[in-house]
Amino acid sequence: MGVWQLLAVGLVFLFGLLGVLVPGVPGPPIVWAGVLWWAMTEQTTVAWYVLIGASALLLLNQAVKWLLPPRDLAAAGVPYRTLFLAGVAGIAGFFLVPVVGAVLGSVGVLHLLERARLGSHADAWAATRTAMRSIGLGVLIELLACLLVVGAWTGAVIAG
């Protein structure tokens, strides 16, 4: 697979990761489609294993999402912009500090933005907790699953 095709697959992954954060955009299926495209082009044993692992992980992610309580953005009271920026920080944190950086980045930025919006440390923590309870856990689980798939793909591309 050429460099331009790898960059195109990477852009599909980026769109899928951002799709996790934007309501109405199916992030995990987009990430899976990127892995499928790469595996169909590469046709190596490693590519097929990555596709199988990605399929299993994203199916498990869907099962876990159904077990969680439904998202209620109105109850959280946190603006969509804040949630989106916290999600972007989670994506960046994943690559800066693998795996744990996703949680640290998203929760940290969510708190900082809420502190700037509300002014009070106590009010910011209350808003952060409410947001995390209402939507954060489901989004973090979905984002983490997609990030693990992208990480496996990155490792396979670097190793191959």
URCOR-V810161 format. One record per residue. OMEGA is omega in whole degrees, -180 to 180 (999 if undefined). NEAR is the number of other ideal C-beta (glycine too) atoms within 8 Angstrom. Layout:
omega->{OMEGA OMEGA}
near->{NEAR NEAR}
This chain:
omega->{-178 -178 -178 177 177 177 178 177 177 177 175 177 179 177 178 178 177 177 175 -175 -177 179 178 178 -177 -176 -178 177 178 178 179 179 177 178 178 178 -179 -178 179 179 -178 -178 174 179 179 -180 179 177 178 179 179 178 178 179 -179 -178 -179 173 176 177 180 179 179 179 179 180 -179 176 -178 179 178 -178 -179 180 -178 -180 -179 -179 179 -178 179 179 179 -180 176 177 177 177 176 177 179 180 179 -178 178 177 -172 178 -178 180 178 -180 -179 -179 -177 -179 180 180 176 179 -180 180 177 177 178 -178 -174 177 -176 179 -178 179 179 179 179 179 179 179 180 179 -180 179 -173 -177 -171 -176 179 179 180 179 180 179 180 178 179 178 177 177 179 177 177 178 179 178 179 179 180 -179 -175 999}
near->{7 5 5 6 9 11 8 8 13 8 8 13 12 8 9 16 15 13 11 14 12 8 3 3 9 6 15 14 9 13 17 12 10 13 13 9 10 14 12 7 8 10 7 7 5 10 12 10 8 14 11 8 10 14 9 8 11 15 8 9 13 9 8 9 10 6 5 9 2 4 7 8 10 5 7 12 7 11 6 6 6 13 15 10 10 14 14 10 12 16 14 10 15 15 7 7 9 7 9 7 14 15 11 10 17 16 12 10 12 16 11 8 11 15 11 7 9 9 6 7 6 6 10 13 9 8 13 12 8 12 16 11 8 11 12 12 9 10 13 12 12 13 17 12 13 16 13 10 15 11 10 11 15 8 8 11 8 6 6 7}
